[in-house]
Amino acid sequence: MDFDQLYKEQFPVVYRYLTGLCGNQALAEELTQETFCRAIEHSASCYCSRHHGNTLKVLEAMAGEGQAALIDVTTRRTVRLEGYDCIGFASGIYYGKFQESVLAFARQYLPRGKPVFFVCTYGGAKGAGAKALSKIAEEKGYPVLGEFGCRGCDTFGPFKLVGGIAKGHPDAQDMEKARRFFHQIQDRLS
Ligand SMILES: Cc1cc2nc3c(=O)[nH]c(=O)nc-3n(C[C@H](O)[C@H](O)[C@H](O)COP(=O)(O)O)c2cc1C
């Protein structure tokens, strides 16, 4: 039986089961989708990309290279990350840092011993943006596989007056570098 057929036949069964368990149809649908995605996806990237979707563009380029789940931490209510081989945490850099909700997600949901990687986009400089995440990783004993960063169009505050900085980024070259990074992560896991 191929995956499409399995999905078509078993989705209602799993959905009914989970609705009975949690008593919430919206949550049950989310969990059912996650169950099936988990069967084919190897990595998950938990992200916040609220300014221009720059970070999401980079993650989508990476996800196109392999089976990767993209989890928006600002809308996802709950998640189980145990089944993935590695977990990415990704964000635009806001005031020199990764968005707090990404850090909170890492603290709450990252299972012990799971390899992680970090992705960020920034208007000017990433600075020490991933430092807080690295600290969480270290405290929980996660191996950090790598970190990818590139510039992303920034129209925040005064930059809006000049039409933004890092215009056009992430561009094709950034995307290509992101794909290469993702392959390196996969190679390190195999
Ligand atoms: C509120 C805010 C604060 C920002 N702070 C910084 C910063 O400290 N350093 C920097 O280089 N870029 C900063 N930026 C620019 C973003 O990091 C950049 O545009 C990034 O690509 C946004 O990613 P996103 O579109 O995925 O949210 C800031 C943008 C916003 C909206």
The ligand as a Tripos MOL2 file, in Angstrom:
@<TRIPOS>MOLECULE
LIG
   31    33     1     0     0
SMALL
NO_CHARGES

@<TRIPOS>ATOM
      1 C1         11.5880   44.4690   15.5010 C.3       1 LIG1
      2 C2         12.7840   44.1320   14.6270 C.ar      1 LIG1
      3 C3         14.0620   44.1180   15.1740 C.ar      1 LIG1
      4 C4         15.1650   43.8030   14.3690 C.ar      1 LIG1
      5 N1         16.4130   43.7780   14.9360 N.ar      1 LIG1
      6 C5         17.4870   43.4750   14.1640 C.ar      1 LIG1
      7 C6         18.8000   43.4250   14.7390 C.ar      1 LIG1
      8 O1         19.0070   43.6240   15.9280 O.2       1 LIG1
      9 N2         19.8400   43.1290   13.9130 N.ar      1 LIG1
     10 C7         19.6780   42.9060   12.5670 C.ar      1 LIG1
     11 O2         20.6700   42.6670   11.8780 O.2       1 LIG1
     12 N3         18.4420   42.9050   12.0050 N.ar      1 LIG1
     13 C8         17.3450   43.1810   12.7740 C.ar      1 LIG1
     14 N4         16.0950   43.1630   12.2160 N.ar      1 LIG1
     15 C9         15.9280   42.7630   10.8140 C.3       1 LIG1
     16 C10        15.5320   41.2850   10.7000 C.3       1 LIG1
     17 O3         16.4160   40.4700   11.4320 O.3       1 LIG1
     18 C11        15.5380   40.8150    9.2390 C.3       1 LIG1
     19 O4         14.7150   41.6030    8.4480 O.3       1 LIG1
     20 C12        15.1260   39.3490    9.1710 C.3       1 LIG1
     21 O5         15.4110   38.8620    7.8910 O.3       1 LIG1
     22 C13        13.6600   39.1770    9.4880 C.3       1 LIG1
     23 O6         13.3210   37.8500    9.3630 O.3       1 LIG1
     24 P1         11.8070   37.3810    9.1260 P.3       1 LIG1
     25 O7         11.3080   38.0530    7.8610 O.co2     1 LIG1
     26 O8         11.9150   35.9000    8.9910 O.co2     1 LIG1
     27 O9         11.0610   37.7990   10.3420 O.co2     1 LIG1
     28 C14        14.9820   43.4980   12.9920 C.ar      1 LIG1
     29 C15        13.6890   43.5260   12.4540 C.ar      1 LIG1
     30 C16        12.5860   43.8280   13.2530 C.ar      1 LIG1
     31 C17        11.2030   43.8290   12.6450 C.3       1 LIG1
@<TRIPOS>BOND
     1     1     2 1
     2     2     3 ar
     3     2    30 ar
     4     3     4 ar
     5     4     5 ar
     6     4    28 ar
     7     5     6 ar
     8     6     7 ar
     9     6    13 1
    10     7     8 2
    11     7     9 ar
    12     9    10 ar
    13    10    11 2
    14    10    12 ar
    15    12    13 ar
    16    13    14 ar
    17    14    15 1
    18    14    28 ar
    19    15    16 1
    20    16    17 1
    21    16    18 1
    22    18    19 1
    23    18    20 1
    24    20    21 1
    25    20    22 1
    26    22    23 1
    27    23    24 1
    28    24    25 2
    29    24    26 1
    30    24    27 1
    31    28    29 ar
    32    29    30 ar
    33    30    31 1
@<TRIPOS>SUBSTRUCTURE
     1 LIG1         1 GROUP 0 **** ****
